[in-house]
Amino acid sequence: MTDPDPLAVWRRYAGPCVLLDGFHALKHALRFGAEVPVAVTADRTAALALADELAPDVRGVLDGLLTEVTREAYASLVPRPHPTAVAALAARPPRETGLGALAHRPRRSPVVVLDQPRNLGNAGAVIRLAAGFGVTGVVTTGTLDPWHPTVVRGGAGLHFATAVERLEVAELPSGPLFALDPEGEDLRGLKLPDDALLAFGSERSGLSRELRARADHLVALPMRPQVSSYNLATSVAMTLYHWSAQGAHRACPDRRS
């Protein structure tokens, strides 16, 4: 780094950048092309040892990027210290890039739509799932910011592996919209097209009236009687697995940690 004071660099970028909280978030962001102007750790030796074990593909980049600071300085930069004692800042991708990816046709993988989600951690878990399945993107409606630091932490830095944007229902990209609803048709009997929008309601209130009106199909997950619901991320995982199982080419063979 050209600036001898990593904390000064951090303060310079903290406003416009996204917090990468922990080694795994930084690792994933680097793998998927994130621009990272500053990264710090309270234990550089331990962080590079983790890279040797879990991410040798980005070890060289981390070696040149990570600056060791005191534990007190590290703790002052994050809401709560991560067990790996690593933190970094990354430039958020331009909105035009995300919107372009969502609008591109033909679309070879679905877009996941979270309709007015409330739980930041659940939203992050969904983005992590979406990245793992290689979907086109994740869209949220409502007030939740999908780039909130807690969401990025829950997504383990995989926001950079897929398009992540907040839109109004009227702004959703084109494509057949399959909305998850207890009164819908059993998912197991349906084929989900690659260009589908897969919509999931909020954890408490389900689908909004506006999203339901936009839906082309209502779809239900198999569920034992008297069980009220699944966790949001579980519902997304089941649906994406059903989509992926319909074509062997959709499985991602890369098993890196």
C-alpha positions in Angstrom: 0.0 0.0 0.0 1.2 3.5 -0.8 -0.3 5.0 2.3 1.5 4.0 5.5 -1.6 4.4 7.6 -4.3 1.8 6.7 -6.8 3.5 9.1 -6.5 6.7 7.1 -7.2 4.7 3.9 -10.1 3.0 5.6 -11.7 6.3 6.6 -11.2 7.6 3.1 -13.2 4.7 1.6 -15.6 3.9 4.4 -18.5 6.0 3.1 -19.0 4.8 -0.4 -17.7 1.2 0.0 -19.2 -2.0 1.3 -17.9 -3.7 4.5 -16.5 -7.2 4.0 -16.6 -8.6 7.4 -14.4 -11.6 7.9 -11.9 -13.7 5.9 -14.6 -15.6 3.9 -16.4 -12.5 2.8 -13.1 -11.0 1.5 -12.1 -14.3 -0.1 -15.3 -14.5 -2.1 -15.3 -10.9 -3.1 -11.8 -11.2 -4.5 -12.7 -14.4 -6.4 -15.6 -12.6 -8.1 -13.7 -9.5 -9.1 -14.5 -7.0 -6.3 -12.3 -3.9 -6.2 -10.9 -3.8 -2.7 -8.9 -0.7 -1.8 -8.1 -1.7 1.8 -8.0 -4.8 3.9 -6.8 -5.2 7.5 -6.3 -7.9 10.0 -5.4 -8.3 13.6 -3.3 -11.4 12.8 -1.8 -11.4 9.4 0.0 -14.7 9.9 -3.3 -16.5 10.8 -5.1 -14.9 7.9 -2.5 -16.0 5.4 -2.5 -19.5 6.9 -6.3 -19.6 6.3 -5.7 -18.6 2.7 -3.1 -21.4 2.3 -5.7 -23.8 3.6 -9.0 -22.5 2.1 -8.2 -20.1 -0.7 -4.8 -20.7 -2.3 -6.2 -19.1 -5.5 -6.3 -15.6 -3.9 -3.4 -16.1 -1.4 -1.1 -14.0 -3.4 -3.6 -11.1 -3.7 -4.2 -11.3 0.0 -0.5 -11.3 0.8 -0.2 -8.0 -1.0 -3.4 -6.5 0.3 -3.7 -7.4 4.0 -2.2 -4.9 6.5 -1.8 -5.9 10.2 -3.3 -3.5 12.7 -3.8 -3.8 16.5 -6.8 -5.7 17.8 -8.1 -2.4 19.2 -7.8 -0.7 15.8 -9.4 -3.6 14.0 -12.3 -3.7 16.5 -13.0 0.0 16.0 -13.7 -0.6 12.3 -16.4 -3.3 12.5 -19.8 -3.5 14.3 -18.6 -6.7 16.1 -15.3 -8.5 15.6 -15.3 -11.5 13.4 -13.5 -14.7 14.6 -11.0 -14.4 11.7 -10.1 -10.8 12.7 -10.2 -9.7 9.0 -12.1 -6.8 7.5 -12.0 -5.0 4.2 -13.8 -2.4 2.1 -15.0 -3.1 -1.4 -16.5 -0.8 -4.1 -20.1 -1.6 -4.7 -20.8 -2.6 -8.3 -22.5 0.2 -10.4 -26.2 -0.1 -10.4 -26.2 0.0 -14.1 -24.2 -3.2 -14.2 -26.7 -5.0 -12.0 -29.7 -3.8 -13.9 -28.0 -4.7 -17.2 -27.4 -8.3 -16.0 -31.0 -8.6 -14.8 -32.4 -7.3 -18.1 -30.2 -9.2 -20.4 -32.0 -11.7 -22.6 -32.0 -14.6 -23.2 -31.6 -15.3 -19.5 -30.0 -18.7 -18.8 -30.8 -18.8 -15.0 -33.6 -17.5 -12.8 -33.9 -14.3 -10.8 -34.8 -14.7 -7.2 -37.2 -12.0 -5.9 -37.6 -11.4 -2.2 -40.8 -9.5 -1.8 -40.6 -7.0 1.1 -38.2 -9.1 3.2 -37.6 -8.1 6.8 -34.7 -10.2 8.2 -31.2 -9.0 7.1 -29.6 -12.3 7.9 -32.1 -14.3 5.9 -31.6 -12.0 2.9 -27.8 -12.6 3.1 -28.3 -16.3 3.3 -30.5 -16.2 0.1 -27.8 -14.3 -1.8 -25.3 -16.9 -0.7 -27.6 -19.6 -2.0 -28.2 -17.7 -5.3 -24.5 -17.3 -5.9 -24.0 -21.0 -5.3 -26.7 -22.0 -7.8 -25.4 -19.5 -10.3 -28.6 -17.6 -10.7 -28.8 -14.3 -12.6 -29.5 -12.2 -9.6 -31.4 -11.4 -6.4 -33.9 -8.6 -6.3 -35.6 -7.2 -3.2 -38.7 -5.1 -3.0 -39.6 -2.9 -0.1 -37.4 -1.0 2.3 -34.6 -3.5 3.1 -31.3 -2.6 1.7 -29.8 -5.8 0.1 -26.3 -4.2 0.5 -26.6 -3.5 4.2 -23.5 -4.7 6.1 -25.5 -7.4 7.9 -26.8 -8.7 4.6 -23.3 -8.7 3.1 -22.0 -10.6 6.2 -24.8 -13.2 5.9 -24.0 -13.5 2.2 -20.3 -14.2 2.9 -19.2 -11.6 0.4 -21.0 -13.4 -2.5 -22.9 -10.3 -3.5 -20.1 -9.9 -6.1 -21.0 -13.3 -7.6 -24.5 -12.3 -8.8 -26.5 -9.2 -9.5 -28.1 -7.8 -6.3 -30.5 -4.9 -6.6 -33.6 -3.3 -4.9 -36.5 -2.6 -7.3 -40.2 -1.9 -7.2 -42.5 -4.7 -8.4 -43.3 -2.7 -11.5 -39.6 -2.5 -12.3 -39.0 -6.3 -12.2 -37.2 -7.8 -15.2 -39.3 -9.6 -17.8 -40.0 -13.3 -17.6 -42.6 -15.7 -16.2 -43.1 -15.0 -12.5 -43.5 -18.1 -10.2 -44.6 -16.9 -6.7 -44.4 -19.2 -3.7 -47.7 -19.5 -2.0 -49.3 -22.2 0.2 -52.3 -22.3 -2.1 -50.3 -22.8 -5.2 -49.6 -25.8 -7.4 -47.1 -28.4 -6.0 -43.6 -27.5 -7.1 -42.7 -31.1 -7.7 -45.0 -31.3 -10.7 -43.7 -28.1 -12.4 -40.8 -27.3 -14.7 -39.3 -24.0 -13.9 -37.9 -22.3 -17.0 -34.4 -20.8 -17.0 -35.8 -17.3 -17.5 -38.2 -17.5 -14.5 -38.6 -15.0 -11.8 -38.9 -16.9 -8.5 -40.7 -14.8 -5.9 -40.8 -15.4 -2.1 -42.9 -13.4 0.3 -41.8 -11.9 3.6 -41.2 -14.1 6.6 -44.4 -13.0 8.3 -46.9 -11.6 5.9 -46.2 -13.6 2.7 -46.6 -12.1 -0.8 -47.7 -8.5 -1.2 -50.9 -7.8 -3.1 -48.9 -6.1 -5.8 -46.5 -9.0 -6.3 -49.4 -11.5 -6.3 -51.1 -9.6 -9.0 -47.9 -9.7 -11.1 -47.5 -13.4 -10.7 -48.1 -15.8 -13.6 -48.1 -18.9 -11.4 -48.5 -19.7 -7.7 -46.3 -22.5 -6.5 -46.4 -24.4 -3.2 -43.6 -26.4 -1.5 -44.4 -29.8 -0.1 -45.0 -29.5 3.6 -46.3 -31.8 6.3 -49.8 -30.8 7.6 -49.7 -28.6 10.7 -46.2 -27.2 9.9 -46.8 -23.6 9.3 -43.8 -22.5 7.2 -40.2 -22.9 6.2 -37.4 -20.5 6.8 -37.0 -18.1 3.8 -33.6 -19.4 2.9 -34.8 -23.0 3.1 -37.7 -22.2 0.7 -35.3 -20.6 -1.8 -32.9 -23.6 -1.5 -35.7 -26.1 -2.2 -36.9 -24.1 -5.2 -33.5 -23.6 -6.7 -32.6 -27.2 -6.2 -35.7 -28.2 -8.1 -34.8 -25.9 -10.9 -31.2 -27.1 -11.0 -32.2 -30.8 -10.9 -34.1 -30.3 -14.2 -30.8 -29.9 -16.1 -27.4 -31.5 -15.2 -25.6 -28.6 -17.0 -26.8 -26.3 -14.2 -24.8 -28.0 -11.4 -21.7 -26.1 -10.4 -18.7 -28.5 -10.1 -16.5 -25.9 -8.3 -16.2 -27.1 -4.7 -13.9 -24.5 -3.3 -14.6 -23.4 0.3 
